[in-house]
Amino acid sequence: MSDQTKNETVPSDAGYFGQWGGQFLPPQLEGPFAEIWDAYRQIENDASFIAELRYIRKHFQGRPTPVYHARSLSLANGGAQIYLKREDLNHTGAHKLNHCMGEGLLAKYMGKKKVIAETGAGQHGVALATAAAYFGLECEIHMGEVDIAKQAPNVSRMQLLGAKVVPVSHGLKTLKEAVDSAFEAYLADYENSIYCIGSVVGPHPFPLMVRDFQHVVGVESREQFQDMTGNLPDVVTACVGGGSNAIGIFRAFLDDPCDLVGVEPLGRGLATGDHAATMSYGTEGIIHGFKCYLLQEADGSPSPVYSCASGLDYPGVGPEHCYLKDTGRVQYVTASDDDCKDAFFKLSRQEGIIPAIESAHAVAHALKLAREMERGTILVNLSGRGDKDLDYVIENWGIGE
Ligand SMILES: *Cc1c(COP(=O)(O)O)cnc(C)c1O
């Protein structure tokens, strides 16, 4: 977008960030993806597209979201000062709507009638259904039957928003099968529809487009933080599932003297194998049409992964993150379920902010770092609010002491 500064780490024409990314598609889908890329290249600099997106961000989403100085949390923790970029206050309660509104607007400009996607825990489905309702598009969300049973409130939300939820009943009946099913549906109807990916993953151009749509988070935070403090933060940190909220905030600080730290879920610990720390422990592989660090089995199939945060349990990761790890510009660390739980309760009790369990991973790392640093500032991307997690929390962690 022309109102967003572009760093020169843009991918090659074939969508490679260094050796990562690219486009591994069934031949029939190469045409439709080329059409999306052409359309995006045209409209990303189109004045009316930019104006409409800005209008939507301000009046529908409630942007800019604030940056907040978490004084009590910082004081109680006894170290550096922690600031939060409040994506939990974005409409629908998380950052995902930033790229879903962009994808919806792209669909509209391309003259498409329908958006298609898969969803695991349902967060992407709800955000996309919201965008579809706004733009008057049909919305078809593919979801494994196991996930449908686990995520009943999100299924109801999607249906309330007018989306059709398609149950997927083969294989393990979870995200992987839902991806296949959504791809098939898109293949059968690409003239009228567009496939919308939920993070900075998937075949080119999605890692680039989703990143551009999330860039607003970093642009706003950088300006807001400087207004508040007169300085840049010493550290910027965010949780990494597919990597969209992290890349959104990091990108605006790439050329600044700030440490950038992505936080991955260590789940129950490395030794148990129950984690999803892709950047830390993955190896080169291909998943869902792109190349990335991947937690994989001996035969190259994605490993089963686990995190208490359903939005973080993905065995792959966005290609730009892989590149930023290799160049050393961004450091990737882990936080366990226990670290996350501690941060979840602290932020709730000490600030009156109930974070998404995903976001609590970034807060956990900020707390640890703040103690080590003793002084200075840390900006955390608080990617979402915890309302969606209450059932999980009460069942597994109780209500706190
Ligand atoms: C989905 C989700 C994430 C993880 O997705 P990224 O693409 O890594 O940002 C993080 N936080 C919240 C609140 C989410 O809903």
The ligand as a Tripos MOL2 file, in Angstrom:
@<TRIPOS>MOLECULE
LIG
   15    15     1     0     0
SMALL
NO_CHARGES

@<TRIPOS>ATOM
      1 C1         -4.9180  -16.5890   15.1290 C.3       1 LIG1
      2 C2         -4.3360  -15.8350   16.2450 C.ar      1 LIG1
      3 C3         -2.9420  -15.7450   16.4260 C.ar      1 LIG1
      4 C4         -1.9500  -16.4850   15.5820 C.3       1 LIG1
      5 O1         -1.9200  -16.0950   14.2450 O.3       1 LIG1
      6 P1         -0.6890  -15.2840   13.6220 P.3       1 LIG1
      7 O2         -0.9290  -15.3860   12.1710 O.co2     1 LIG1
      8 O3          0.5780  -15.9390   14.0650 O.co2     1 LIG1
      9 O4         -0.7800  -13.9020   14.1330 O.co2     1 LIG1
     10 C5         -2.4690  -14.9560   17.4560 C.ar      1 LIG1
     11 N1         -3.3040  -14.2990   18.2780 N.ar      1 LIG1
     12 C6         -4.6450  -14.3630   18.1540 C.ar      1 LIG1
     13 C7         -5.4980  -13.6120   19.1070 C.3       1 LIG1
     14 C8         -5.2080  -15.1320   17.1310 C.ar      1 LIG1
     15 O5         -6.5420  -15.1930   17.0040 O.3       1 LIG1
@<TRIPOS>BOND
     1     1     2 1
     2     2     3 ar
     3     2    14 ar
     4     3     4 1
     5     3    10 ar
     6     4     5 1
     7     5     6 1
     8     6     7 2
     9     6     8 1
    10     6     9 1
    11    10    11 ar
    12    11    12 ar
    13    12    13 1
    14    12    14 ar
    15    14    15 1
@<TRIPOS>SUBSTRUCTURE
     1 LIG1         1 GROUP 0 **** ****
